[in-house]
Amino acid sequence: MANQFDALLRRLSLKVTPKRLAILEILAAEPIYLTPEEVWTRMKRKSTRAGLPTVYRNLEELSACGILIKIVHPDRRLYYYFCPNDHHHHHFVCISCRKVEDLNFCGLDSIDREVRKSLKGAVVSHLMQVYGRCKECLAG
């Protein structure tokens, strides 16, 4: 998997470092979103030496490039999730079990029309995350 991430980082003109590779491997192995502190703890277990500020900085850089999804949780903490899908989509975020699922729906056309009509503006970018409880958490 390291080769896959190596190629991904190079394609985005990012320097390939052991810390970035470790972060990507950790997040790709998890079906849930993690806090920077959780990523840092897992890095220490893998004997990857990095300070917590370095982990935060790398997570932000990878998120800004679109490799990671940044989740601003209703608990007001930041979380990160690796989504391997590179097509346009959004996410359903379970606030109970921390699972993330793809939503292959985008309402941008109607939002764009409203922005143009009501505000006389233009949408240049958007991000949508839907927060709730997944079917397993609702059943449990």
C-alpha positions as CSV (number, residue, x, y, z in Angstrom):
1,M,0.0,0.0,0.0
2,A,3.0,2.3,0.6
3,N,3.7,2.3,-3.2
4,Q,0.1,3.4,-3.8
5,F,0.5,6.3,-1.4
6,D,3.9,7.1,-2.7
7,A,2.4,7.5,-6.2
8,L,-0.5,9.5,-4.9
9,L,1.8,12.0,-3.1
10,R,4.0,12.4,-6.1
11,R,1.0,13.0,-8.4
12,L,0.0,15.8,-6.1
13,S,3.6,17.2,-6.0
14,L,3.9,16.5,-2.3
15,K,7.1,15.3,-0.8
16,V,7.0,11.6,0.1
17,T,8.0,11.3,3.7
18,P,7.8,8.4,6.2
19,K,5.5,10.4,8.4
20,R,3.0,11.2,5.6
21,L,3.1,7.5,4.4
22,A,2.5,6.4,8.0
23,I,-0.5,8.7,8.4
24,L,-2.0,7.5,5.2
25,E,-1.5,3.9,6.0
26,I,-3.1,4.4,9.5
27,L,-6.1,6.2,8.2
28,A,-6.6,3.9,5.2
29,A,-6.7,0.9,7.6
30,E,-9.5,2.4,9.7
31,P,-13.2,2.2,8.7
32,I,-13.8,5.2,11.0
33,Y,-12.6,8.8,11.3
34,L,-9.8,9.5,13.8
35,T,-8.6,12.5,15.8
36,P,-5.0,13.8,15.3
37,E,-4.2,12.4,18.8
38,E,-5.4,8.9,17.7
39,V,-3.3,9.0,14.6
40,W,-0.3,10.1,16.6
41,T,-0.8,7.3,19.1
42,R,-1.0,4.7,16.3
43,M,2.2,6.2,14.8
44,K,4.0,5.8,18.1
45,R,2.9,2.1,18.2
46,K,4.4,1.7,14.7
47,S,7.6,3.3,15.9
48,T,7.2,6.3,13.6
49,R,8.6,9.2,15.5
50,A,6.7,12.4,15.1
51,G,5.5,15.2,17.4
52,L,1.8,15.9,17.7
53,P,2.3,19.3,15.9
54,T,3.9,17.5,13.0
55,V,0.9,15.2,12.8
56,Y,-1.5,18.1,12.9
57,R,0.4,19.9,10.1
58,N,0.6,16.8,7.9
59,L,-3.1,16.1,8.4
60,E,-4.0,19.6,7.4
61,E,-1.7,19.5,4.3
62,L,-3.2,16.1,3.2
63,S,-6.7,17.4,3.8
64,A,-6.0,20.6,1.8
65,C,-4.9,18.5,-1.1
66,G,-8.0,16.4,-1.0
67,I,-6.4,13.1,0.1
68,L,-8.1,13.2,3.5
69,I,-11.5,14.4,4.5
70,K,-11.7,16.8,7.4
71,I,-14.7,16.2,9.6
72,V,-15.8,19.0,11.9
73,H,-17.8,17.0,14.3
74,P,-20.8,18.3,16.3
75,D,-18.6,17.7,19.4
76,R,-16.5,20.6,18.0
77,R,-13.4,18.4,17.5
78,L,-11.5,17.8,14.3
79,Y,-11.4,14.3,12.8
80,Y,-9.8,12.9,9.6
81,Y,-10.8,10.1,7.3
82,F,-9.2,8.6,4.3
83,C,-11.6,8.2,1.4
84,P,-10.1,6.4,-1.6
85,N,-12.8,7.5,-4.0
86,D,-11.7,10.3,-6.3
87,H,-15.0,10.9,-8.0
88,H,-17.2,13.8,-6.8
89,H,-19.3,12.7,-3.8
90,H,-20.2,13.7,-0.3
91,H,-20.3,11.8,3.0
92,F,-22.7,10.6,5.7
93,V,-20.9,10.8,9.1
94,C,-22.2,8.6,11.9
95,I,-21.8,10.6,15.1
96,S,-22.2,7.4,17.2
97,C,-19.8,4.8,15.8
98,R,-17.7,7.2,13.7
99,K,-18.3,5.3,10.4
100,V,-18.2,7.3,7.2
101,E,-20.3,6.3,4.1
102,D,-20.3,7.8,0.6
103,L,-23.3,9.7,-0.6
104,N,-23.5,9.7,-4.3
105,F,-25.9,12.7,-4.3
106,C,-25.1,16.3,-4.9
107,G,-27.6,19.1,-4.7
108,L,-25.2,21.7,-6.1
109,D,-27.3,22.4,-9.2
110,S,-30.2,23.7,-7.1
111,I,-27.9,25.5,-4.6
112,D,-26.1,27.1,-7.5
113,R,-29.3,28.3,-9.1
114,E,-30.4,29.8,-5.7
115,V,-27.1,31.6,-5.2
116,R,-27.2,33.0,-8.7
117,K,-30.9,34.1,-8.4
118,S,-31.1,35.3,-4.8
119,L,-27.6,36.5,-4.1
120,K,-26.5,37.3,-7.7
121,G,-23.3,35.4,-6.8
122,A,-21.5,32.3,-8.1
123,V,-20.5,29.1,-6.4
124,V,-16.9,28.2,-6.9
125,S,-16.6,25.3,-4.5
126,H,-18.6,23.3,-2.0
127,L,-18.4,20.6,0.7
128,M,-21.3,18.7,2.2
129,Q,-21.2,16.3,5.1
130,V,-24.4,14.9,6.5
131,Y,-24.3,14.0,10.2
132,G,-26.5,11.4,11.8
133,R,-26.7,7.8,13.1
134,C,-26.1,4.8,10.8
135,K,-28.6,2.0,10.6
136,E,-26.5,-0.2,12.9
137,C,-26.5,2.5,15.6
138,L,-30.2,3.2,15.2
139,A,-30.9,-0.6,15.6
140,G,-28.7,-1.0,18.6
